[in-house]
Amino acid sequence: MPSGFQQDSNQLSPDFYRVVVDMTNSSYYPTADANTNGGVTPNSADSFTTANLPTTYIKGKARARGNMRFRNIVNRLTGLADCQIIDIEIGAETNGDAQATSLAFTARYDRDAGIPLTGIYQGATVVGNDVAGNAMDTVAKAIKDAVTRGIIDATTSSARVYNPAGNGDSQESITVASPNATTANIYGTVSVAQIDGTEVITFDNAGTAE
């Protein structure tokens, strides 16, 4: 039997990153009916009570677009490594008509050491800079790039849309485009900071931490 405790260096050592998207600038996150509106939100129409559902078909489409952008972000983040989204906070989204002014959540990665950064080989290709041309020399910067790409991804998908003039929810094709034509503007609304983490400590035969 081994004489002492030893941690496996391959065990999970989670790190947590707080992501904040500031959507207060209506020039960057418009509310007018178009493929650019809706902001970013995990809430769909059925997240609200009957009294707070979208009041128009236009508002119903906007909510579906915001929900699709959040799904795009999740797809981007989970594409980096195994990810869990926790502690979601949404600003000013008091009813189905109200477009969120902020979104904050925590991304937990158990294996973030494997997230490729600028200049590192991923397969046969060297990883380049982020969507705004900046070097991704930290995991937080790689996450910021992924979130930005999720927001600006042009996507057409089948989505549930609430229409109060119809029969409520219906399944239809919805398209989202980048809320703003200038990628740097969207990139500037995203901030990511590592807020916590764990470290794997190994011990030598004398019991001293290495």
N, C-alpha and C positions, 0 to 999 in steps of 0.2 A: 504494500500500500504506500502511496506517496506520503511523505512526512509533513507536508504542509499544504495550505490552500494555494491554488494558482488559477488565475482567470485565463480563459481561452481568448487569445488575441483575435479570434474570428467571431467572437460573440457580438451581438448587436450593441451599438453605443449611440443612442438617438441624439440628434441635434434638432433644435427648434428655431424656426425663422418666422418673424412677424412680418407679414405683408400688409401694406396699406395702399389703397388706391384712392386718390383724392379726385372726386368728380364734381367739385364745386364750380369749376369754370365751364359755363354752358357753351363756350366757343369750342372747347375740347370734347365735351360730352353733351351734344345737343338734345333737345327734347322734341323738336318739330318732327312730324311724321316723315320718316325716311329710313333707309336701311342703316343709317348712322345713329339712330336714337336708341333709347333703352338703357344706356349705361351698362353696368355690370352688377348682377344680383343673383344669388342662389334661389331667390323666391320666385315661384310661378304664381299664376292667378289663384290657384287653389291653396296658396299659403295664407290667404286672407279670409276673414269671415264674410258672410253674405252681404253685410252692410258696407263692406270695404272693398268689394270686387271692382275691377276696372269698369268705368262708367261708359266707355265707348269702345268700338272695335279698334280704333287707332291706338288707344291706351292698352288694349289687350295685346296687340302686335308688339308694341314697345316692350311690354313685360316679357313676352316670349323671346325677344331679341336679347334683353339683358340676361335672361336665364341661359341662352345659348352661349353668350360670351363667357359666363362663368364656367360652363361645361368645357369650353375651349381651353380656359386656363387650367382646369383640372387635368385635362388630357395632356397639356404641355408639361405640367409639373410631374405627373406620373410617368411621363416619358423620360424624365431624367433619372429616376430611381423610384423604389417603393416609397410612396408618400401617403400621409394621412392628413386630412384637413380638419382642424379643430378650432374652437373658440371664435366662431364667426360673429362679427358685429357689422351692422348696416346702419348708415346714417340717413335720417330724414325720410325713411320709407314707411310712412304712417298708414298708407292705404295702397290699393292696387293701381291708382293713378299716379302716385308720387314716385318720381325717378330718384333712385338713391344718390346721395351726395358724397358718400364715402363707403368704402368696403374694407374691412380689416379681418384677417384670419391668420392662424398659425399653421405653418406647414411643418410637419414632423417627418424627418428622414432618419431611418435607421442605418442607412448605408450611404450617407452623402459623400463619403470619401471617394466614391466611384463616379461622382458627377464630373464629366469632362470639362476642363477649363481651356481657355485660349492657349494654343501652342502644344497641347497634349494630343497624342495620337488616339483616335477613336476608330478602331479597325485599321484601314489603310489610309485614312484621311486625318490631317491635322485640323483640330478644332479652330475655327476662326474667331473673330470678334463678335460682339453682340449685335443686335438689330440696329443699334444706334452708332456702331463703329467703335465702341469702347472695348478694351481688353477685359475679358472675364477672368480676373486673377484671384477671385474668391468665389466660394459657393454662393454667397448672398448675391453677387452680381450675376451669376448664372441663373439663379431663381428669378431675379428681376427681369432678365432677358426673356425667360419662359413666360412670365406673367404678361409682359408687354406683347409678346407674340400672340398669346391667347386673346388679348383684347383686340388686336388689329387683324386677326385672321378673318379673311372673307370666307363665309360659310353659308351654304344653303342646306337646310335640313327639314325634315318633317317634325313639326312641333305642335303642341297643344296651345290653342289660341282661344281666349275667352271673348265672346261677342255677345253683349247684353241684348242686342237687337235680334239675335238669332236664337239658337237653342242652347246657349251656354258654350261649353268647350267644343271645339272641333279640331280635327287633325288636318293641318295644311302645311304647305311648303313656305318656309320663312327664310329670308336672306338677311344676314348681317354683314356690314362692311366696317372698316375702321371708323371709329367715331370722329377722327380728325385725319385729314390728308397728310399731315406732317408727322412722321413717326416719332421724331424727337419730342414733340409735344406730349404724346401719350406716354412715352418713356419717362418724361419728367414728372408725371403724376403718380408714378409707382415708386415706392420705397420698400426696401427689405433690410432687416437687421437680424442678426443672430441674437436670440434672447436667452438661450440656455443650451447646455450640452453636457454630455457625459464623456469621461475619458476612461479608456481601458488601461489599467495599471497592472504590470507584471512584476513578479518578485523573483529575486535570485534565490539560491539555495540557503542563503543566510537570512532570508526574510526581508531583505532591503528592496524597496521599490526601485525599479529601473526606469 
